Structures are given as C-alpha cells and as structure tokens.
C-alpha cells in the first residue's frame, strides 16, 4: 500500500475547507477539495488502496463529515495515526472507514516504505517490522461490519418491525 | 469504592444503570439532538427511511438555521428551503429560522439544554451547554440521521479531568484568557475522549463566562466540558422561564476518581492570544503586542453575549477603530442584539466604526461574510484559528478575549487591554 505522511493536528479544515461545507455533501463534490489547504497534490494523485499516516489528534476541529466521506470515496484503505479526535473517530466508524491508533507503525515508516495491513488480525507491517493494534469492541465492530451506521440502523429497525 | 464523576453519573442515569465505569459503552436516549443548516444534508440521507419508519420523537430534534444566513447563494437557499419543508412535514416543534441566533446560544436561551440533560449535536461546539450542567457533545451528520430514526445512540463512558479554580480575574482578563491558558497547558488534544469538570470559584465566573469556557472544550479534545449547576445557573434558568420541575441537576461526588487534576489561580492570569494556526499556540500578550491587524472580529457563539459587548463598549466608547483596519460585530442571538441596543453597547461599538452582522456562524468558518484576503490578519474572539478557517489559506487568525480585541481595534495592532481598562 502506498502511504501519504502528514504531521500532528491535521484538522477538518485542512481535510476539507469550511467554506465548502454547505455546498458540497456528495462524494463526487467533496473529492476535488480533499486536503486542499494541506497538500494540493493529494486530490489529483490519491489512488484506491492508499493509506494515510499521521501524528497526533488527526481530524480535530469541526464535526463536518465530508473529510471521512471523501477519504472513503477516494478509496483510502485506512488512516494510521498516533491519535484521533473523537468526533472524527465516531464519524469514521459510522462511514465504515478504518482508523488505526498505532504510533509505532507511523514512526517506523520511511519514504517509499510499503505498508501491509491485516485489519482482521489487527496487524500492520511497515519496513520489515510488524505492529499490532487493538480491534474495536464488538458493539462498535458490528456497525462497521454492517457497512456503516445507516445500513446498521435500517437492519435494526426492520428487525424490530417484524 | 470512590464516588462517581459527573460523566459517570449522567451516563449511568441516561443508560439506565446504577453505576458505570470509564471505558464502558452505554446505549442512551439523548434529551435533544441539535442540527443547523446541515439538517438538509442529514434528512436527505434518510428521506426513504423517514417515509418508511417516521421520526422516533418529534420533540427530540432542535433545528436552528444559522451557518450561512441570510442565504449566500441559490444552493444555500435551496438547503434552507428543504429544512423548512422537513420541519412542516414532520411537525418539528423546536425550529428557529434565520436571525434567531447561533444554534448553541439558542439551546441555552430557550431552555433546551438544562442541568442533568444529555444533548448531542451535529456541531463540534455543542459542548457549550456544559456551562449549565448539561452533558453535551458533538456528533457527525450520519449519527444525527440515525438518531432521528431511532432516538438512541451509544457513548463510551469517559475518564475525567478535574480543573480547580480559585481567585478572581483582573477586570481586563476574561474567561477567554482562562480557557486559552488551560488549552496552552494541556494542548489541543490534552483532554481527548475525556470529560472536563470545572470546580471551585464558581461565584466569580458568570454564566456568560462559563459558556465561553465550555464552548472551547472541544479545542482541548474534550468530549464534554461541564460546570456545576450552582445557584447562579439556577437563577439564570429562572430568568429565562425554565421551571425548576423541568430538570434534575446532577454533579460529581466529592470523592470521585479523576485521571488528572489541574488548578488555576484566576488572579494570576493575564491576557493571552492564540497565534495561527492551532488553538494551543498560545502566548502571553506581551509576546505578540504590536502585531498589525487588518480585521477585528467581536462576537460569535464563543464571545457574542451581552457582557462581552458591554466590556468591549467600555473600552471603545468614544474611541475609533484605527484607520486602515475594520471591526465586525456579531451578537450570538437576536435577544442579545436587542439587549445590546437597549443598553447602548451595540450603538457605542457601531459609533466606534463597527460593522454589525446578523447572528450567525458564516465568518467563523469562512462560509459567509468577513472573509480575509491573502496576507491579511484577523484578531478574533471566535474559537478556531486553523489555516484557511476564515476562507483564505494565506491569511492568519489570532484568537483573544473581547477586551483584547476592543483595545487592539483602537490601535490597529495587538494591544494589552489592561492599558485601556485599568479598573
């Protein structure tokens, strides 16, 4: 997997500028503006299966969900960071985007290193080293496995109706 | 066994448990769900589901149109129109159209966030209602959509930080300086996933002060930032007509277990400024004094209350905004605007050269009004200074108190408010 490496405190304005928040909600409208003010090369060059590596507090700031929806639509396999801001973390669960807290894996990475991820096993391999990360509690995993919160909610409502 | 924190007590109550522990996941039914202009995007996600299942509870949802008001484009106008149609179709009782105010101030003023309540909102600054002893936290649009259908969600019980306050603030030093100082100390992620409780010296922080502090809880990563609902809060709630039977206050036990304890002596605090482009990049005013500023921004949900305008007017009355710079005034609600007109504070600020904006969020996120040009600097009383936050990635935003913004506006550069307000 190809990796994009960013630093600490990558906020939601960097991931998707606030000025577009009330005019772009659909994945196709969001994608061209992804990371616009942080890395203008990202939107044109990101490929399905890429991953993002970052420092502390990734996704801090606004509750806007366009960053998560956009990264998912761009095919980002996972974001691996030292830590995540909580609203962003919830939004990722709700959209089925994989977030991994694993500072060692981020720090082990060097330019052009391959990253191999096994989400089921909870391991990530970087530059010859393998790191494990904790998997989600079952209640939360169920949401991601259903494909996100809305499919999960629909299934729950239908089963209640029966 | 030690006692329980505020977060543990309220999540136990709302989760139907006797007692909960940090890390435990509880299913809760929030008292209210807030959304704003983003309501159109939220309900569009579940248009078919709403037709099939209906809304779980028409009184759960509070909608305030505030983010891009009045509409800045046909696309925004169409979004507002879709929200009004949804309100009519589903009988949403708690709807506030443009001009009523910023959603967070409306939640407080209309008594929709009360002590002992659990409120979630599709906006990160939902944490502001902690000022009145409400557990309030931000969520994303998709979770808001699911909540409309089911009325329930999950929350993980957080660990807590106890912040002890003592002493009294200097008249030109405000709650904004306090919260920026706390963020400077613990960092922009210093309270990640945690509940922050403020204890002590409460009689010396007004309800307005506490709203400013709680508003910025998310800027230290907190899930919630809460004050004890003391006599001042109850008196405020009486004044807005919220009956004491309509809420049941909850507070932490004296022997609750905290992950971290911090203490601040208010009398030792001085004015501070958060420099671009992170909220924890905070410096004492002495380090940034003299920095030239193009735009001054006074107001917002963080510092747009009557006491903020009265403090600023005390400094700016009879003075003028420096030539070559501009001052924007943005009250947090219609009620505050009317009070500011009645008290003369708003007129004093307009006479000094201020430009009055409608109560809304547009300038704060660069979505509408007050956008900066490349190379410009803004000194703002808002809550974020991220790169590009006010619409232009090549501009800079500095955050400060209303006193600092008012004093600085006179000189066109960052100025210590203690020089302009000595008593």
Interface residues (C-beta under 8 A of the other chain):
Chain A: X9 X11 X13 X14 X17 X18 X19 X21 X22 X23 X25 X36 X37 X38 X56 X57 X60 X61 X62 X63 X64 X65 X68 X83 X85 X86 X87 X90 X91 X94 X95 X137 X139 X140 X148 X149 X150 X152 X153 X154 X156 X157 X161
Chain B: X25 X37 X38 X41 X44 X45 X46 X49 X53 X67 X68 X73 X75 X76 X79 X121 X122 X123 X124 X126 X138 X139 X140 X141 X142 X143 X145 X146 X149 X150 X154 X188 X189 X192 X193 X218 X221 X223 X278 X365 X366 X367 X371 X384 X386 X387 X388 X389 X391 X393
